[in-house]
Amino acid sequence: MMHRLVIILMIIVALAAAGCGATPAATPTMPAAAPPPTESATLRPIVMGFPYIPNVQFAHFYLADAKGYYEAEGLDVAFDYNFETDVVQRVAQGTLQFALASGDSVLLARSQGLPIVTVMTNSQRFPTVLFSKAEANITTPKDLTRDGVTVGIPGRFGASWIGLLALLYAENIPREAVNVQEIGFTQVAAITEGKVTVATGYGNNEPIQLERQGIPVNVIRIADYFPLASDGLITGEQLVAGDPDVVRKFVRATLRGMADVIADPDAAFTTALDYIPELKGADQSTQDLQRAVLQATLDYWQSDKTKTEGLGFCDETNWRETYVFLRESGLLATDVDVTKAFTNQFIK
């Protein structure tokens, strides 16, 4: 059942974000589906917050809605779109029941007393990459320190900034050794026009755009150098403690949607078009690009551990490594109990 989108932004150029991959050899393990609610049952209203505009990267949520997985769990789900800092605050306040946020955002929020917790991992591998024209010969983190090399980032915030800092931290490269330029969200244009040598982006987005323009690309994946805890489904501690069954139902329905997208991405793309009006009305080349973005996203949802632990698994090692990096880098000012920042109790 499709619900009216709460916020629809009208900028088609922004239609992509947060990996270049393929479907796994093994079928993902999934929680058992709930029986459908009785006709007399009242659906529980739920608002799910996204830190971005309507996009194919949210196809698993759209599919779960369109196929009635949420309704079968007794949930009436509406989608809301905003910025990550806003959805984190609103989940903490209880005006959103669920949202997507990165692991570092959860740890930083908890250090400020915001009672949020990740209940399902969305991307198993941190999706931020550094990309450049192949002719620039930027293939390793050390190459970023070469004379004349400039690294373009949207700004000193968000996944691009955290990802870059984690890469430098992992390779023991001083921040001042890299010439960082703030370029806004113009990474593709900045690379094609030669305004910067390297830019940060998402592995399932900007590099694909360049390749489709016929530009050979080199990509440095942050996840190959440091295991940052990536984006996940967050909720408030109050909901976890007060109504854990609602959390379990929402996670279960969402994971069913994720498994369906992995099994048939083309069908999922067609369904997602009904939730992304700007993309549905776009030309074929734009749709083909976004179809490629969805296909590339699938690999980020999976890892070796999801084949045994199941989709949505939260990897404690990634969380602990992320915490140490944030503390030692001065990004996290106070200690945080990492074990309370995430849980796997709802994916089984």
C-alpha positions in Angstrom: 0.0 0.0 0.0 1.5 3.3 -1.1 1.2 6.3 1.0 1.5 9.9 -0.1 5.1 11.2 0.3 5.4 13.8 3.0 8.0 15.9 1.4 8.9 15.8 -2.4 11.9 18.0 -3.4 11.9 19.0 -7.0 15.6 18.8 -7.9 16.1 15.8 -10.2 19.9 16.4 -10.3 20.1 15.3 -6.7 18.5 11.9 -7.5 21.3 9.7 -6.2 23.3 8.9 -3.1 24.5 6.4 -0.7 28.1 0.8 -4.1 29.1 -1.0 -7.1 28.0 -4.6 -6.7 26.1 -7.7 -7.5 23.6 -10.0 -5.8 25.1 -12.7 -3.5 25.5 -16.3 -4.3 23.6 -17.3 -1.2 20.0 -16.5 -0.4 19.9 -14.0 2.5 18.4 -15.4 5.7 15.2 -13.7 6.7 13.0 -13.4 9.8 9.7 -15.3 9.4 6.8 -13.2 8.1 4.0 -12.3 10.5 0.4 -13.5 9.8 -1.8 -10.8 8.2 -3.8 -8.7 10.7 -7.5 -9.4 11.1 -10.0 -7.0 9.4 -10.9 -5.5 12.7 -7.3 -4.7 13.7 -6.3 -1.1 13.9 -3.1 -0.3 12.1 -0.4 1.5 14.1 0.7 4.8 12.5 4.4 4.9 11.9 6.5 7.7 10.3 9.8 6.6 8.7 12.3 9.4 8.2 14.9 9.5 5.4 17.9 11.8 5.4 17.5 12.6 1.7 14.9 13.1 -1.1 12.9 10.2 -2.6 15.5 7.9 -4.1 16.1 4.4 -5.5 18.4 3.6 -2.5 15.2 3.4 -0.4 13.6 0.8 -2.7 13.4 -1.8 0.1 11.2 0.5 2.1 9.0 1.2 -0.9 8.7 -2.4 -1.8 7.7 -3.4 1.8 5.0 -0.7 1.6 3.8 -1.6 -1.9 3.6 -5.3 -1.2 1.7 -4.8 2.0 4.5 -6.1 4.3 4.0 -3.2 6.7 0.3 -3.6 6.7 0.6 -7.3 7.3 2.5 -6.4 10.5 -0.3 -4.1 11.6 1.6 -0.9 10.6 0.4 2.1 8.7 3.7 3.6 7.4 4.2 7.1 6.0 7.6 8.4 4.6 9.2 11.7 5.5 12.3 13.2 3.9 14.7 15.6 5.6 18.4 16.0 6.6 20.2 13.5 8.7 20.7 15.8 11.7 17.0 16.6 11.6 15.8 13.0 11.5 18.1 12.1 14.4 16.7 14.8 16.5 13.1 13.9 15.7 13.7 10.2 16.5 15.1 11.2 19.8 12.1 13.4 20.4 9.7 10.7 19.3 8.1 12.6 16.4 9.6 10.0 14.1 9.4 6.4 15.0 12.3 5.3 12.7 14.9 6.9 10.5 18.2 6.2 8.7 21.4 7.5 10.2 25.1 6.6 10.1 26.9 4.9 12.9 29.0 8.0 13.7 25.9 10.1 13.9 24.4 7.7 16.4 27.5 7.8 18.6 27.8 11.5 18.4 24.1 11.9 19.3 24.4 9.5 22.3 27.3 11.5 23.5 25.0 14.5 23.6 22.4 12.6 25.6 20.0 11.7 22.7 18.5 8.2 23.4 18.7 6.7 20.0 19.8 3.2 18.9 20.5 1.4 15.6 18.2 -1.7 15.3 19.2 -2.8 11.8 22.2 -2.1 9.6 21.2 -0.8 6.2 24.7 -0.7 4.5 27.1 -3.2 5.7 30.0 -1.3 4.1 30.5 2.4 4.4 29.6 3.7 0.9 31.8 6.8 0.7 34.6 6.7 -1.9 37.2 9.1 -3.4 37.0 9.1 -7.2 39.1 10.7 -9.9 39.8 10.5 -13.6 42.0 7.5 -14.3 44.5 9.8 -16.1 45.2 11.5 -12.7 46.7 8.2 -11.5 45.2 8.5 -7.9 45.0 4.9 -6.7 46.1 5.0 -3.1 45.5 7.2 -0.1 49.2 8.3 -0.2 48.5 9.8 -3.7 46.3 12.4 -2.1 49.3 14.1 -0.6 51.1 14.6 -3.9 51.9 18.2 -4.9 49.0 19.8 -6.9 46.4 17.2 -5.9 43.2 18.7 -4.5 40.4 16.8 -2.8 36.9 18.2 -3.2 34.3 17.6 -0.5 30.7 19.0 -0.1 31.8 20.5 3.2 33.3 19.6 6.6 30.3 17.5 7.6 28.5 14.3 6.9 29.7 11.0 5.5 32.1 12.5 3.0 34.0 14.4 5.7 33.9 11.5 8.2 35.0 9.1 5.5 37.9 11.2 4.5 39.1 11.6 8.1 38.8 7.9 8.7 40.9 7.2 5.7 43.6 9.6 6.8 43.4 8.2 10.3 43.8 4.6 9.0 46.8 5.5 6.9 48.4 7.8 9.4 48.2 10.7 7.0 48.1 14.2 8.7 45.0 16.2 7.8 47.2 19.1 6.8 49.0 16.9 4.2 45.9 16.9 2.0 44.6 20.0 0.1 40.9 19.8 0.9 38.5 22.1 -1.1 34.9 22.6 -0.1 32.9 22.4 -3.4 29.3 21.8 -2.3 27.4 19.0 -3.9 29.1 19.5 -7.3 31.5 16.6 -7.3 30.8 15.2 -10.8 31.1 18.6 -12.4 34.1 19.5 -10.4 36.0 16.4 -11.6 34.9 16.7 -15.2 35.8 20.3 -15.4 39.1 19.8 -13.6 38.3 22.1 -10.7 39.6 19.4 -8.3 41.7 16.3 -8.8 39.7 14.0 -6.5 36.3 14.2 -5.0 34.3 12.3 -2.4 31.0 10.7 -3.2 29.1 7.5 -2.9 30.4 4.3 -4.6 27.0 3.7 -6.2 26.5 7.2 -7.5 29.1 9.6 -8.8 31.6 7.1 -10.3 28.8 5.6 -12.2 27.8 9.0 -13.6 31.3 9.6 -14.8 31.7 6.1 -16.4 28.4 6.6 -18.2 29.9 9.8 -19.7 32.8 7.7 -21.0 35.3 8.9 -18.5 37.5 6.2 -17.0 37.6 6.4 -13.2 39.8 5.4 -10.3 38.0 4.8 -7.0 39.4 4.6 -3.5 36.9 2.9 -1.2 36.9 4.0 2.4 35.6 0.6 3.5 38.7 -1.1 2.1 40.9 0.8 4.6 38.7 1.4 7.7 35.5 -0.4 8.9 33.3 2.5 9.7 29.8 1.7 11.0 27.6 2.7 8.1 24.0 3.8 7.9 21.3 1.9 9.8 17.7 2.0 10.9 17.5 4.0 14.1 14.7 4.3 16.7 14.3 5.7 20.2 15.2 3.8 23.3 11.7 4.6 24.6 10.1 2.7 21.7 12.5 -0.2 22.2 11.7 -0.5 25.9 8.0 0.4 25.7 6.9 -1.4 22.5 9.6 -3.7 21.2 7.0 -5.7 19.2 6.5 -2.6 16.9 10.2 -2.4 16.4 10.4 -6.0 15.5 7.5 -5.8 13.1 8.9 -2.8 11.2 12.4 -4.3 11.0 10.9 -7.7 9.8 8.8 -6.1 7.1 11.7 -3.9 5.9 14.1 -6.8 5.7 11.5 -8.7 3.6 11.5 -5.7 1.3 15.3 -5.7 1.2 15.5 -9.4 0.3 12.9 -8.9 -2.5 15.0 -6.0 -4.0 18.1 -8.2 -4.0 16.2 -11.1 -5.6 14.6 -8.9 -8.4 16.1 -5.4 -8.6 14.4 -4.7 -12.0 10.9 -5.3 -10.5 11.9 -3.3 -7.4 13.0 -0.4 -9.6 9.7 -0.4 -11.4 7.9 -0.3 -8.0 10.2 2.5 -6.7 9.2 4.7 -9.6 5.7 5.2 -8.0 7.4 6.6 -5.0 9.8 8.9 -6.9 7.6 11.2 -9.1 10.6 13.1 -10.6 12.3 9.9 -11.6 9.1 8.4 -13.0 8.7 11.4 -15.3 12.4 11.5 -16.3 14.0 10.6 -19.6 15.2 7.1 -20.3 18.9 7.9 -19.8 18.2 9.3 -16.3 16.1 6.2 -15.5 18.9 3.9 -16.8 21.4 5.7 -14.6 19.2 5.3 -11.5 18.6 1.6 -12.4 22.4 1.2 -12.3 22.6 3.0 -9.0 20.1 0.6 -7.5 22.0 -2.4 -8.8 25.2 -1.0 -7.4 23.6 -0.4 -4.0 22.8 -4.1 -3.5 26.4 -5.0 -2.7 26.5 -2.4 0.1 23.6 -4.1 1.8 25.4 -7.4 2.1 28.6 -8.8 3.5 30.1 -12.2 4.3 28.5 -12.0 7.7 25.0 -11.4 6.4 25.1 -14.8 4.7 25.3 -16.3 8.2 23.9 -13.7 10.5 21.2 -12.3 8.2 20.5 -9.1 6.4 20.5 -6.1 8.8 23.2 -7.5 11.0 25.1 -5.0 13.2 28.8 -5.8 13.3 30.2 -5.0 16.8 33.8 -4.7 15.5 32.8 -1.9 13.1 31.1 0.0 15.9 34.0 -0.3 18.3 36.5 0.7 15.6 34.3 3.7 14.7 34.1 4.7 18.3 37.9 4.5 18.8 38.5 6.6 15.6 36.0 9.3 16.7 37.5 9.5 20.2 41.2 9.6 19.1 40.4 12.1 16.3 38.7 14.5 18.8 35.4 14.2 16.9 33.7 12.6 20.0 34.3 14.7 23.1 33.0 12.2 25.7 33.0 8.5 26.3 30.0 6.5 25.0 28.9 2.9 25.8 29.1 1.4 22.3 27.1 -1.7 23.3 24.1 0.5 23.9 24.3 2.2 20.5 23.1 -0.8 18.5 21.3 -4.1 18.9 20.7 -7.2 16.9 17.7 -8.4 18.9 15.2 -7.4 16.2 16.7 -9.0 13.1 16.3 -12.6 14.3 
